[in-house]
Each structure stands twice: as structure tokens, then as C-alpha cells.
Amino acid sequence: MEDAVKVAERIRKVMENREIRYQDKIIKYTASFGVTQAKKDDTVDTLLKRADELLYKAKRSGKNIVIADG
């Protein structure tokens, strides 16, 4: 779990420090991530649902953040 959070954080930092040039405009962007790990009784659906909920929690928390559970 710790390694997954570190990877997501590295990706987030790279993205926030980049910009895209489009039609003579500079566009900056950010990313939010929800990180979880499979639990004993998880199905693919429950695992993805939990990750999705964490992603939306990150977005509600101000965006450009990594949020992980337990």
C-alpha cells in the first residue's frame, strides 16, 4: 500500500509541473488519485467501487491529492 501511494504521489507531482500548449494557450493540469488494496472478500466490483469513492473524496478535498484507505 505504501508503495502504491508513493507511485500515485510521484505521478501527481509530475503532472502538476507540466503544461500543454494548445492553440497558442498554455494549459496546466492536476490529478487526483484514490488508492486502495484488495481485501479478503473483495470482488473486482467492490475493489473498484472503493477506489472510485476515494478518488471522489480526493476531488472534494480540493483536488490534486492522493487519498488512500487504511
C-alpha positions as a Markdown table, in Angstrom:
| # | Residue | x | y | z |
|---|---|---|---|---|
| 1 | Met | 0.0 | 0.0 | 0.0 |
| 2 | Glu | 2.8 | 2.4 | 0.9 |
| 3 | Asp | 4.5 | 1.8 | -2.4 |
| 4 | Ala | 1.2 | 2.4 | -4.3 |
| 5 | Val | 0.7 | 5.7 | -2.6 |
| 6 | Lys | 4.3 | 6.7 | -3.4 |
| 7 | Val | 3.8 | 5.9 | -7.1 |
| 8 | Ala | 0.5 | 7.8 | -7.2 |
| 9 | Glu | 2.1 | 10.8 | -5.5 |
| 10 | Arg | 5.0 | 10.8 | -7.9 |
| 11 | Ile | 2.7 | 10.7 | -10.9 |
| 12 | Arg | 0.6 | 13.5 | -9.3 |
| 13 | Lys | 3.7 | 15.7 | -8.9 |
| 14 | Val | 4.9 | 15.2 | -12.4 |
| 15 | Met | 1.5 | 16.1 | -13.8 |
| 16 | Glu | 1.1 | 19.3 | -11.8 |
| 17 | Asn | 4.5 | 20.5 | -13.0 |
| 18 | Arg | 3.7 | 20.0 | -16.7 |
| 19 | Glu | 1.8 | 22.1 | -19.1 |
| 20 | Ile | 0.2 | 21.5 | -22.5 |
| 21 | Arg | 0.3 | 24.0 | -25.3 |
| 22 | Tyr | -2.9 | 24.1 | -27.3 |
| 23 | Gln | -3.9 | 26.7 | -29.9 |
| 24 | Asp | -1.4 | 29.2 | -28.5 |
| 25 | Lys | -2.6 | 28.7 | -25.0 |
| 26 | Ile | -0.8 | 27.1 | -22.0 |
| 27 | Ile | -2.9 | 24.6 | -20.1 |
| 28 | Lys | -1.9 | 23.4 | -16.7 |
| 29 | Tyr | -3.4 | 20.4 | -15.2 |
| 30 | Thr | -3.5 | 18.3 | -12.0 |
| 31 | Ala | -4.6 | 14.8 | -11.0 |
| 32 | Ser | -6.3 | 13.2 | -8.0 |
| 33 | Phe | -6.0 | 9.6 | -7.0 |
| 34 | Gly | -7.8 | 7.1 | -4.8 |
| 35 | Val | -5.6 | 4.3 | -3.7 |
| 36 | Thr | -6.8 | 1.1 | -2.0 |
| 37 | Gln | -5.8 | -2.6 | -1.8 |
| 38 | Ala | -7.7 | -5.8 | -2.2 |
| 39 | Lys | -9.3 | -7.2 | 0.9 |
| 40 | Lys | -10.0 | -10.8 | 1.6 |
| 41 | Asp | -13.7 | -10.8 | 0.5 |
| 42 | Asp | -13.3 | -8.2 | -2.3 |
| 43 | Thr | -14.7 | -8.7 | -5.8 |
| 44 | Val | -13.4 | -6.7 | -8.7 |
| 45 | Asp | -16.6 | -4.5 | -8.3 |
| 46 | Thr | -16.1 | -3.8 | -4.6 |
| 47 | Leu | -12.4 | -3.0 | -5.1 |
| 48 | Leu | -13.1 | -0.6 | -7.9 |
| 49 | Lys | -16.0 | 1.0 | -6.1 |
| 50 | Arg | -13.8 | 1.7 | -3.1 |
| 51 | Ala | -11.1 | 3.2 | -5.3 |
| 52 | Asp | -13.7 | 5.3 | -7.0 |
| 53 | Glu | -15.1 | 6.6 | -3.7 |
| 54 | Leu | -11.5 | 7.5 | -2.6 |
| 55 | Leu | -11.0 | 9.3 | -5.9 |
| 56 | Tyr | -14.1 | 11.4 | -5.4 |
| 57 | Lys | -13.1 | 12.1 | -1.8 |
| 58 | Ala | -9.8 | 13.4 | -3.1 |
| 59 | Lys | -11.6 | 15.7 | -5.6 |
| 60 | Arg | -14.0 | 17.0 | -2.9 |
| 61 | Ser | -10.9 | 17.7 | -0.7 |
| 62 | Gly | -9.5 | 20.3 | -3.0 |
| 63 | Lys | -8.2 | 18.2 | -5.9 |
| 64 | Asn | -4.6 | 17.4 | -6.8 |
| 65 | Ile | -4.2 | 15.0 | -3.9 |
| 66 | Val | -3.7 | 11.3 | -3.2 |
| 67 | Ile | -6.1 | 9.7 | -0.8 |
| 68 | Ala | -5.7 | 6.1 | 0.4 |
| 69 | Asp | -7.6 | 4.0 | 2.8 |
| 70 | Gly | -6.3 | 2.1 | 5.8 |
